[in-house]
Amino acid sequence: MTDRTQAFDRLTDDYRRFRPGYPADITERLREHVLAGGGEPRLLLDVGSGTGISTRTLRHLFGPGPRVVGIEPGRAMRGAAADEADGLEYADGRAEALPFPDGSASLVLAAQAVHWFDRPAFYAEAVRVLVPGGTVAVLHNDRDWESSDFVDAYEGLLEKYGDDYRRDYRVFDTVGEMNAADGLADAVGHSTAWTRELDLEKLLGNALSSSKVASVVRALGEDATRAAITALAREHFPDGRIRIPYVTRLFLARRT
């Protein structure tokens, strides 16, 4: 049986090189929520940390004081993150069974990852490891297909050739799920729109870092997948400046 936790092993290098970070206004909201929980943050957990993009963001946001640990089951992803550790720690673990004791963390963050989890089990684990007043946070960048003909066509390509891919795979009631979890309360959502400008190399690198595009590659082959994405980019952006609109969404709840 294929281990889903290793789905990104072959995609690790492109993921590390080409995936975007998160807008400053959103990450500042995350920081403010954690600090409002009371006391100095002691332990910050980044669950499904991948190559460490969001883990490094936590270090930048909170400085050198708290312990920051990325939890990632993917061996290659964890190894790539450790190559840029810079005072960060990375541990093997799953969202539904976090390798930390009760009441030990000030933050449990899932960035670009919660759709992989058993979400009710993840929220229960977050409640277990959080201190009272601690924060559970869900963060993700979503391409905005409603405001871009290119993104609409790109999503259509994935839906046509991917393995049961749907562009709304991350659309669910996160606030409702958080508020329904025993031990969590006051869930809120924030969002911000922004645009990422890429050249063709970065567009292809970002695309090929995706497990969703990997299923297209299995269907068409890598050369044909590259060619299809290139054709879309050249059709919509003949000047070579590829503009991808995103909506970044942050959901926050408090451990009661």
KOLVOLO-940719 format. One record per residue (C-alpha): residue number from 1; residue in three letters; x, y, z. Coordinates in steps of 0.5 Angstrom, whole numbers, plus 2048, in hexadecimal, padded with zeros to 3 digits. Example, Ala and Ser with C-alpha at 12.3 -4.5 7.8 and 13.67 -1.06 7.14 Angstrom:
<atoms>
ATOM:1:Ala:819:7F7:810
ATOM:2:Ser:81B:7FE:80E
</atoms>
This chain:
<atoms>
ATOM:1:Met:800:800:800
ATOM:2:Thr:803:807:7FE
ATOM:3:Asp:804:80B:804
ATOM:4:Arg:801:812:803
ATOM:5:Thr:806:815:808
ATOM:6:Gln:80B:814:803
ATOM:7:Ala:807:817:7FD
ATOM:8:Phe:80C:81D:7FC
ATOM:9:Asp:813:81A:7FD
ATOM:10:Arg:814:81A:7F5
ATOM:11:Leu:812:821:7F5
ATOM:12:Thr:816:824:7FB
ATOM:13:Asp:81B:828:7F7
ATOM:14:Asp:816:82C:7F3
ATOM:15:Tyr:812:82D:7F9
ATOM:16:Arg:817:830:7FD
ATOM:17:Arg:819:834:7F7
ATOM:18:Phe:813:837:7F4
ATOM:19:Arg:80D:837:7F9
ATOM:20:Pro:80B:83E:7FC
ATOM:21:Gly:80B:840:803
ATOM:22:Tyr:805:844:806
ATOM:23:Pro:803:84B:806
ATOM:24:Ala:806:850:80C
ATOM:25:Asp:7FF:852:80E
ATOM:26:Ile:7FC:84B:80F
ATOM:27:Thr:803:848:813
ATOM:28:Glu:802:84F:818
ATOM:29:Arg:7FB:84D:819
ATOM:30:Leu:7FE:846:81B
ATOM:31:Arg:803:849:820
ATOM:32:Glu:7FE:84D:823
ATOM:33:His:7F9:848:825
ATOM:34:Val:7FF:843:828
ATOM:35:Leu:801:849:82C
ATOM:36:Ala:7FA:84B:82E
ATOM:37:Gly:7FA:844:831
ATOM:38:Gly:7FE:846:837
ATOM:39:Gly:805:845:839
ATOM:40:Glu:80B:844:835
ATOM:41:Pro:80A:83F:830
ATOM:42:Arg:80F:839:832
ATOM:43:Leu:80E:834:82C
ATOM:44:Leu:80B:835:825
ATOM:45:Leu:809:82F:821
ATOM:46:Asp:809:82F:819
ATOM:47:Val:805:829:817
ATOM:48:Gly:806:826:810
ATOM:49:Ser:80C:82B:810
ATOM:50:Gly:80E:828:809
ATOM:51:Thr:815:82C:807
ATOM:52:Gly:814:831:80D
ATOM:53:Ile:811:837:809
ATOM:54:Ser:80C:838:80F
ATOM:55:Thr:811:836:814
ATOM:56:Arg:816:83B:812
ATOM:57:Thr:810:840:812
ATOM:58:Leu:80F:83E:81A
ATOM:59:Arg:816:840:81B
ATOM:60:His:816:846:818
ATOM:61:Leu:80F:848:81B
ATOM:62:Phe:811:846:822
ATOM:63:Gly:819:847:823
ATOM:64:Pro:81E:843:826
ATOM:65:Gly:81A:842:82D
ATOM:66:Pro:815:83C:82C
ATOM:67:Arg:817:835:829
ATOM:68:Val:814:834:822
ATOM:69:Val:813:82D:820
ATOM:70:Gly:811:82B:819
ATOM:71:Ile:80D:824:819
ATOM:72:Glu:80D:820:812
ATOM:73:Pro:80C:819:810
ATOM:74:Gly:810:81A:80A
ATOM:75:Arg:817:817:80A
ATOM:76:Ala:819:81B:804
ATOM:77:Met:815:822:806
ATOM:78:Arg:818:821:80D
ATOM:79:Gly:81F:820:80B
ATOM:80:Ala:81F:826:806
ATOM:81:Ala:81C:82B:80C
ATOM:82:Ala:822:828:810
ATOM:83:Asp:827:82B:80B
ATOM:84:Glu:824:832:80D
ATOM:85:Ala:823:831:814
ATOM:86:Asp:826:837:817
ATOM:87:Gly:824:835:81E
ATOM:88:Leu:81E:832:81C
ATOM:89:Glu:81C:82B:81E
ATOM:90:Tyr:818:826:81A
ATOM:91:Ala:815:81F:81C
ATOM:92:Asp:812:819:819
ATOM:93:Gly:80A:819:81B
ATOM:94:Arg:803:81A:818
ATOM:95:Ala:7FE:81F:81A
ATOM:96:Glu:7F9:81A:81D
ATOM:97:Ala:7FF:818:822
ATOM:98:Leu:803:81D:824
ATOM:99:Pro:80A:81B:827
ATOM:100:Phe:809:820:82D
ATOM:101:Pro:806:820:834
ATOM:102:Asp:800:823:836
ATOM:103:Gly:7FF:82A:837
ATOM:104:Ser:806:82C:834
ATOM:105:Ala:805:830:82E
ATOM:106:Ser:803:837:82D
ATOM:107:Leu:801:836:826
ATOM:108:Val:7FF:831:821
ATOM:109:Leu:800:833:81A
ATOM:110:Ala:7FE:82F:814
ATOM:111:Ala:800:833:80E
ATOM:112:Gln:7FE:831:807
ATOM:113:Ala:7FD:82A:80A
ATOM:114:Val:7F6:829:80E
ATOM:115:His:7F3:826:808
ATOM:116:Trp:7F7:820:808
ATOM:117:Phe:7F5:81F:810
ATOM:118:Asp:7F0:81B:813
ATOM:119:Arg:7ED:822:815
ATOM:120:Pro:7E9:820:81C
ATOM:121:Ala:7EF:81C:81E
ATOM:122:Phe:7F4:822:81D
ATOM:123:Tyr:7F0:827:821
ATOM:124:Ala:7EF:822:826
ATOM:125:Glu:7F7:821:826
ATOM:126:Ala:7F8:828:826
ATOM:127:Val:7F3:829:82C
ATOM:128:Arg:7F7:824:830
ATOM:129:Val:7FE:827:82F
ATOM:130:Leu:7FC:82E:82F
ATOM:131:Val:7FD:832:836
ATOM:132:Pro:7F6:836:838
ATOM:133:Gly:7F5:83C:834
ATOM:134:Gly:7FA:839:82E
ATOM:135:Thr:7F9:83A:827
ATOM:136:Val:7F7:835:822
ATOM:137:Ala:7F8:838:81B
ATOM:138:Val:7F6:835:813
ATOM:139:Leu:7FA:839:80E
ATOM:140:His:7FA:838:806
ATOM:141:Asn:7FB:83C:800
ATOM:142:Asp:7F5:83B:7FB
ATOM:143:Arg:7F6:83C:7F3
ATOM:144:Asp:7F0:841:7F2
ATOM:145:Trp:7ED:83E:7EB
ATOM:146:Glu:7E7:843:7EC
ATOM:147:Ser:7EB:849:7EA
ATOM:148:Ser:7F0:846:7E5
ATOM:149:Asp:7EE:843:7DE
ATOM:150:Phe:7F5:83F:7DE
ATOM:151:Val:7F4:83C:7E5
ATOM:152:Asp:7ED:83A:7E3
ATOM:153:Ala:7F0:836:7DD
ATOM:154:Tyr:7F6:834:7E1
ATOM:155:Glu:7F1:831:7E6
ATOM:156:Gly:7ED:82E:7E1
ATOM:157:Leu:7F3:82A:7DE
ATOM:158:Leu:7F4:827:7E5
ATOM:159:Glu:7ED:825:7E5
ATOM:160:Lys:7ED:822:7DE
ATOM:161:Tyr:7F4:81E:7DF
ATOM:162:Gly:7F5:81D:7E7
ATOM:163:Asp:7F2:818:7EB
ATOM:164:Asp:7EB:81A:7ED
ATOM:165:Tyr:7EE:821:7EF
ATOM:166:Arg:7E9:827:7F0
ATOM:167:Arg:7EB:82E:7F1
ATOM:168:Asp:7E7:82F:7F7
ATOM:169:Tyr:7EB:829:7FB
ATOM:170:Arg:7ED:82E:801
ATOM:171:Val:7E6:831:801
ATOM:172:Phe:7E3:82F:808
ATOM:173:Asp:7E0:832:80E
ATOM:174:Thr:7E6:833:812
ATOM:175:Val:7E3:838:817
ATOM:176:Gly:7DD:833:818
ATOM:177:Glu:7E2:82D:819
ATOM:178:Met:7E6:831:81E
ATOM:179:Asn:7E0:833:822
ATOM:180:Ala:7DD:82C:822
ATOM:181:Ala:7E4:829:825
ATOM:182:Asp:7E4:828:82D
ATOM:183:Gly:7E8:82D:830
ATOM:184:Leu:7E9:832:82A
ATOM:185:Ala:7E5:839:82A
ATOM:186:Asp:7E4:83F:827
ATOM:187:Ala:7E6:83D:820
ATOM:188:Val:7E7:843:81B
ATOM:189:Gly:7EA:843:813
ATOM:190:His:7EE:848:810
ATOM:191:Ser:7F0:849:809
ATOM:192:Thr:7F4:84D:804
ATOM:193:Ala:7F4:84E:7FC
ATOM:194:Trp:7FB:84E:7F9
ATOM:195:Thr:7FF:84D:7F2
ATOM:196:Arg:805:849:7F1
ATOM:197:Glu:809:84B:7EB
ATOM:198:Leu:80D:845:7E8
ATOM:199:Asp:811:843:7E2
ATOM:200:Leu:810:83D:7DE
ATOM:201:Glu:815:839:7E2
ATOM:202:Lys:812:83B:7E8
ATOM:203:Leu:80B:839:7E6
ATOM:204:Leu:80D:832:7E4
ATOM:205:Gly:812:831:7EA
ATOM:206:Asn:80C:833:7EF
ATOM:207:Ala:807:82F:7EB
ATOM:208:Leu:80C:829:7EB
ATOM:209:Ser:80C:829:7F2
ATOM:210:Ser:805:828:7F3
ATOM:211:Ser:802:821:7F4
ATOM:212:Lys:7FC:823:7F0
ATOM:213:Val:800:824:7EA
ATOM:214:Ala:804:81E:7EB
ATOM:215:Ser:7FE:81A:7EA
ATOM:216:Val:7FD:81E:7E3
ATOM:217:Val:805:81C:7E2
ATOM:218:Arg:803:815:7E3
ATOM:219:Ala:7FD:815:7DE
ATOM:220:Leu:801:819:7D8
ATOM:221:Gly:808:819:7DA
ATOM:222:Glu:80C:81E:7DC
ATOM:223:Asp:80E:821:7D5
ATOM:224:Ala:807:822:7D3
ATOM:225:Thr:805:825:7DA
ATOM:226:Arg:80A:82A:7DA
ATOM:227:Ala:808:82B:7D2
ATOM:228:Ala:801:82C:7D4
ATOM:229:Ile:802:831:7DA
ATOM:230:Thr:807:835:7D6
ATOM:231:Ala:802:836:7D0
ATOM:232:Leu:7FD:838:7D5
ATOM:233:Ala:802:83D:7D8
ATOM:234:Arg:804:840:7D1
ATOM:235:Glu:7FD:841:7CF
ATOM:236:His:7FB:845:7D5
ATOM:237:Phe:801:848:7D6
ATOM:238:Pro:805:84A:7D0
ATOM:239:Asp:809:84F:7D3
ATOM:240:Gly:80C:849:7D7
ATOM:241:Arg:80A:84C:7DE
ATOM:242:Ile:806:847:7E1
ATOM:243:Arg:801:84A:7E6
ATOM:244:Ile:7FE:845:7EB
ATOM:245:Pro:7F8:848:7F0
ATOM:246:Tyr:7F8:844:7F7
ATOM:247:Val:7F4:845:7FD
ATOM:248:Thr:7F7:843:803
ATOM:249:Arg:7F3:841:809
ATOM:250:Leu:7F4:840:810
ATOM:251:Phe:7F0:83D:815
ATOM:252:Leu:7F1:83E:81D
ATOM:253:Ala:7EE:83B:823
ATOM:254:Arg:7EF:83B:82A
ATOM:255:Arg:7F0:835:82F
ATOM:256:Thr:7EB:836:835
</atoms>
